[in-house]
């Protein structure tokens, strides 16, 4: 389990290499992280380059979050932002498993940005293959717990910036019985875009997504508001 938290500052120009393979993590009610996780508060004037690989990992949590792939979060909530910065990130997730009864599972690649603004540039390359993500419990459509075996990119706002994501998802299996989204392919969501350039290139093949009470994505879906 590798954890990189840059909650105070980031070193500009640094290349972060994260490799996680053949790892197992278990938690009864908390988070089980067997892959790579990056948490960032905010970034101003930063050049950030990361290459992350997760292979053959297993994350299991009875009721908490289970991760075995690659996850990146801007941890500041509404206050987290990216400003006048360049983020170049390549994520590779292969042959990972993540299982929980009633919480988010990620065996592929998940990138969550809050505000990308004021002449920033985000360049993502996500490759997910042969992963399995399962939420085995039952719930209702009001729950916001996703099973992600493929690639999921979520952005709250892009203003006066560029956001690019190349996503490839092959032979992934995502099962969700708890009411969130089941992602075996590629899911891109930008809630607000203004005076910006947005680019998506998605490839999906051989994926299987099932969901008893929510959306299932085996191919590719782009949502920009």
One Martini backbone bead per residue (centre of mass of N, CA, C, O) as a GRO file, in nm:
protein
  225
    1UNK     BB    1   0.093   0.038   0.026
    2UNK     BB    2   0.046   0.363  -0.118
    3UNK     BB    3   0.102   0.705   0.015
    4UNK     BB    4   0.023   1.031  -0.128
    5UNK     BB    5   0.037   1.337   0.057
    6UNK     BB    6  -0.039   1.682  -0.066
    7UNK     BB    7  -0.168   1.917   0.160
    8UNK     BB    8   0.040   2.169   0.138
    9UNK     BB    9   0.266   2.080  -0.084
   10UNK     BB   10   0.443   2.110  -0.396
   11UNK     BB   11   0.692   1.999  -0.618
   12UNK     BB   12   0.822   2.139  -0.873
   13UNK     BB   13   0.915   1.905  -1.131
   14UNK     BB   14   0.820   1.644  -1.015
   15UNK     BB   15   0.847   1.287  -1.039
   16UNK     BB   16   0.599   1.046  -0.987
   17UNK     BB   17   0.647   0.707  -0.873
   18UNK     BB   18   0.398   0.441  -0.883
   19UNK     BB   19   0.414   0.107  -0.736
   20UNK     BB   20   0.167  -0.164  -0.741
   21UNK     BB   21   0.207  -0.514  -0.635
   22UNK     BB   22   0.082  -0.785  -0.487
   23UNK     BB   23  -0.156  -0.671  -0.299
   24UNK     BB   24  -0.310  -0.667   0.040
   25UNK     BB   25  -0.630  -0.535   0.166
   26UNK     BB   26  -0.793  -0.500   0.496
   27UNK     BB   27  -1.129  -0.404   0.614
   28UNK     BB   28  -1.409  -0.378   0.800
   29UNK     BB   29  -1.485  -0.030   0.801
   30UNK     BB   30  -1.264   0.081   0.639
   31UNK     BB   31  -1.002   0.144   0.448
   32UNK     BB   32  -0.880  -0.035   0.150
   33UNK     BB   33  -0.536  -0.003   0.037
   34UNK     BB   34  -0.356  -0.154  -0.254
   35UNK     BB   35  -0.269   0.095  -0.406
   36UNK     BB   36  -0.288   0.421  -0.542
   37UNK     BB   37  -0.259   0.741  -0.357
   38UNK     BB   38  -0.374   1.086  -0.409
   39UNK     BB   39  -0.361   1.384  -0.202
   40UNK     BB   40  -0.499   1.721  -0.261
   41UNK     BB   41  -0.559   2.040  -0.192
   42UNK     BB   42  -0.356   2.248  -0.355
   43UNK     BB   43  -0.249   2.432  -0.666
   44UNK     BB   44   0.026   2.667  -0.745
   45UNK     BB   45   0.248   2.676  -0.991
   46UNK     BB   46   0.248   2.361  -1.097
   47UNK     BB   47   0.456   2.082  -1.191
   48UNK     BB   48   0.294   1.764  -1.251
   49UNK     BB   49   0.438   1.426  -1.254
   50UNK     BB   50   0.274   1.103  -1.314
   51UNK     BB   51   0.348   0.744  -1.260
   52UNK     BB   52   0.104   0.474  -1.247
   53UNK     BB   53   0.102   0.132  -1.103
   54UNK     BB   54  -0.146  -0.139  -1.099
   55UNK     BB   55  -0.094  -0.491  -0.996
   56UNK     BB   56  -0.245  -0.751  -0.856
   57UNK     BB   57  -0.466  -0.637  -0.657
   58UNK     BB   58  -0.629  -0.642  -0.318
   59UNK     BB   59  -0.945  -0.502  -0.202
   60UNK     BB   60  -1.101  -0.526   0.132
   61UNK     BB   61  -1.435  -0.436   0.256
   62UNK     BB   62  -1.711  -0.471   0.431
   63UNK     BB   63  -1.808  -0.128   0.464
   64UNK     BB   64  -1.590   0.009   0.306
   65UNK     BB   65  -1.341   0.121   0.127
   66UNK     BB   66  -1.209  -0.013  -0.190
   67UNK     BB   67  -0.861  -0.038  -0.307
   68UNK     BB   68  -0.636  -0.132  -0.616
   69UNK     BB   69  -0.564   0.109  -0.779
   70UNK     BB   70  -0.608   0.444  -0.900
   71UNK     BB   71  -0.600   0.749  -0.697
   72UNK     BB   72  -0.735   1.094  -0.724
   73UNK     BB   73  -0.753   1.376  -0.488
   74UNK     BB   74  -0.919   1.665  -0.402
   75UNK     BB   75  -0.942   1.731  -0.051
   76UNK     BB   76  -1.093   2.035  -0.031
   77UNK     BB   77  -1.332   2.037  -0.188
   78UNK     BB   78  -1.448   2.351  -0.251
   79UNK     BB   79  -1.137   2.459  -0.189
   80UNK     BB   80  -1.018   2.303  -0.410
   81UNK     BB   81  -0.733   2.372  -0.638
   82UNK     BB   82  -0.625   2.467  -0.978
   83UNK     BB   83  -0.344   2.697  -1.053
   84UNK     BB   84  -0.125   2.754  -1.282
   85UNK     BB   85  -0.113   2.440  -1.377
   86UNK     BB   86   0.057   2.116  -1.442
   87UNK     BB   87  -0.100   1.798  -1.523
   88UNK     BB   88   0.069   1.476  -1.556
   89UNK     BB   89  -0.111   1.159  -1.595
   90UNK     BB   90  -0.039   0.807  -1.552
   91UNK     BB   91  -0.265   0.522  -1.562
   92UNK     BB   92  -0.223   0.174  -1.448
   93UNK     BB   93  -0.466  -0.101  -1.458
   94UNK     BB   94  -0.415  -0.456  -1.360
   95UNK     BB   95  -0.558  -0.718  -1.212
   96UNK     BB   96  -0.781  -0.608  -1.013
   97UNK     BB   97  -0.939  -0.607  -0.676
   98UNK     BB   98  -1.269  -0.491  -0.548
   99UNK     BB   99  -1.443  -0.515  -0.219
  100UNK     BB  100  -1.788  -0.446  -0.113
  101UNK     BB  101  -2.102  -0.412   0.038
  102UNK     BB  102  -2.130  -0.056   0.103
  103UNK     BB  103  -1.902   0.070  -0.105
  104UNK     BB  104  -1.650   0.192  -0.262
  105UNK     BB  105  -1.493   0.067  -0.569
  106UNK     BB  106  -1.134   0.043  -0.684
  107UNK     BB  107  -0.947  -0.109  -0.969
  108UNK     BB  108  -0.887   0.125  -1.136
  109UNK     BB  109  -0.949   0.465  -1.239
  110UNK     BB  110  -0.945   0.766  -1.025
  111UNK     BB  111  -1.044   1.116  -1.090
  112UNK     BB  112  -1.060   1.408  -0.864
  113UNK     BB  113  -1.180   1.731  -0.932
  114UNK     BB  114  -1.254   2.048  -0.876
  115UNK     BB  115  -1.070   2.318  -0.957
  116UNK     BB  116  -0.995   2.424  -1.292
  117UNK     BB  117  -0.786   2.717  -1.317
  118UNK     BB  118  -0.619   2.967  -1.450
  119UNK     BB  119  -0.427   2.827  -1.670
  120UNK     BB  120  -0.463   2.520  -1.681
  121UNK     BB  121  -0.320   2.173  -1.721
  122UNK     BB  122  -0.478   1.859  -1.803
  123UNK     BB  123  -0.316   1.527  -1.842
  124UNK     BB  124  -0.468   1.220  -1.919
  125UNK     BB  125  -0.381   0.860  -1.872
  126UNK     BB  126  -0.598   0.571  -1.902
  127UNK     BB  127  -0.543   0.220  -1.797
  128UNK     BB  128  -0.782  -0.055  -1.816
  129UNK     BB  129  -0.748  -0.411  -1.713
  130UNK     BB  130  -0.878  -0.691  -1.572
  131UNK     BB  131  -1.097  -0.581  -1.374
  132UNK     BB  132  -1.255  -0.587  -1.035
  133UNK     BB  133  -1.577  -0.449  -0.918
  134UNK     BB  134  -1.755  -0.479  -0.594
  135UNK     BB  135  -2.102  -0.444  -0.481
  136UNK     BB  136  -2.290  -0.673  -0.286
  137UNK     BB  137  -2.493  -0.515  -0.174
  138UNK     BB  138  -2.802  -0.358  -0.079
  139UNK     BB  139  -2.993  -0.077  -0.219
  140UNK     BB  140  -3.038   0.250  -0.325
  141UNK     BB  141  -3.046   0.526  -0.553
  142UNK     BB  142  -2.926   0.732  -0.323
  143UNK     BB  143  -2.657   0.619  -0.355
  144UNK     BB  144  -2.283   0.710  -0.375
  145UNK     BB  145  -2.170   0.415  -0.487
  146UNK     BB  146  -1.894   0.303  -0.669
  147UNK     BB  147  -1.794   0.083  -0.936
  148UNK     BB  148  -1.437   0.069  -1.045
  149UNK     BB  149  -1.271  -0.088  -1.328
  150UNK     BB  150  -1.209   0.147  -1.492
  151UNK     BB  151  -1.279   0.488  -1.586
  152UNK     BB  152  -1.284   0.787  -1.367
  153UNK     BB  153  -1.386   1.133  -1.430
  154UNK     BB  154  -1.398   1.419  -1.201
  155UNK     BB  155  -1.540   1.757  -1.245
  156UNK     BB  156  -1.655   2.055  -1.131
  157UNK     BB  157  -1.439   2.276  -1.269
  158UNK     BB  158  -1.370   2.467  -1.582
  159UNK     BB  159  -1.144   2.756  -1.610
  160UNK     BB  160  -0.934   2.875  -1.825
  161UNK     BB  161  -0.869   2.577  -1.952
  162UNK     BB  162  -0.721   2.242  -1.977
  163UNK     BB  163  -0.881   1.918  -2.065
  164UNK     BB  164  -0.734   1.586  -2.079
  165UNK     BB  165  -0.851   1.245  -2.189
  166UNK     BB  166  -0.717   0.916  -2.206
  167UNK     BB  167  -0.919   0.613  -2.254
  168UNK     BB  168  -0.874   0.262  -2.149
  169UNK     BB  169  -1.105  -0.027  -2.174
  170UNK     BB  170  -1.048  -0.380  -2.080
  171UNK     BB  171  -1.193  -0.650  -1.945
  172UNK     BB  172  -1.407  -0.546  -1.739
  173UNK     BB  173  -1.566  -0.575  -1.401
  174UNK     BB  174  -1.886  -0.438  -1.289
  175UNK     BB  175  -2.055  -0.440  -0.964
  176UNK     BB  176  -2.388  -0.306  -0.857
  177UNK     BB  177  -2.631  -0.315  -0.567
  178UNK     BB  178  -2.638   0.008  -0.431
  179UNK     BB  179  -2.706   0.266  -0.656
  180UNK     BB  180  -2.487   0.349  -0.825
  181UNK     BB  181  -2.207   0.326  -1.028
  182UNK     BB  182  -2.108   0.118  -1.306
  183UNK     BB  183  -1.753   0.086  -1.407
  184UNK     BB  184  -1.591  -0.066  -1.697
  185UNK     BB  185  -1.524   0.176  -1.855
  186UNK     BB  186  -1.598   0.518  -1.942
  187UNK     BB  187  -1.605   0.814  -1.719
  188UNK     BB  188  -1.710   1.160  -1.787
  189UNK     BB  189  -1.725   1.451  -1.555
  190UNK     BB  190  -1.850   1.791  -1.609
  191UNK     BB  191  -2.024   2.041  -1.444
  192UNK     BB  192  -1.820   2.289  -1.544
  193UNK     BB  193  -1.767   2.498  -1.841
  194UNK     BB  194  -1.528   2.779  -1.913
  195UNK     BB  195  -1.319   2.891  -2.132
  196UNK     BB  196  -1.247   2.595  -2.260
  197UNK     BB  197  -1.061   2.289  -2.316
  198UNK     BB  198  -1.200   1.973  -2.431
  199UNK     BB  199  -1.067   1.625  -2.411
  200UNK     BB  200  -1.172   1.305  -2.555
  201UNK     BB  201  -1.041   0.954  -2.553
  202UNK     BB  202  -1.221   0.651  -2.618
  203UNK     BB  203  -1.174   0.300  -2.513
  204UNK     BB  204  -1.389   0.002  -2.558
  205UNK     BB  205  -1.360  -0.355  -2.448
  206UNK     BB  206  -1.496  -0.637  -2.296
  207UNK     BB  207  -1.710  -0.527  -2.102
  208UNK     BB  208  -1.876  -0.549  -1.764
  209UNK     BB  209  -2.196  -0.410  -1.653
  210UNK     BB  210  -2.371  -0.406  -1.335
  211UNK     BB  211  -2.713  -0.298  -1.214
  212UNK     BB  212  -2.990  -0.293  -1.002
  213UNK     BB  213  -2.996   0.056  -0.912
  214UNK     BB  214  -2.838   0.178  -1.179
  215UNK     BB  215  -2.569   0.265  -1.351
  216UNK     BB  216  -2.420   0.118  -1.656
  217UNK     BB  217  -2.067   0.109  -1.778
  218UNK     BB  218  -1.902  -0.038  -2.067
  219UNK     BB  219  -1.827   0.199  -2.218
  220UNK     BB  220  -1.882   0.542  -2.305
  221UNK     BB  221  -1.901   0.857  -2.104
  222UNK     BB  222  -2.003   1.204  -2.161
  223UNK     BB  223  -2.022   1.489  -1.924
  224UNK     BB  224  -2.119   1.832  -2.006
  225UNK     BB  225  -2.219   2.161  -1.853
   0.00000   0.00000   0.00000
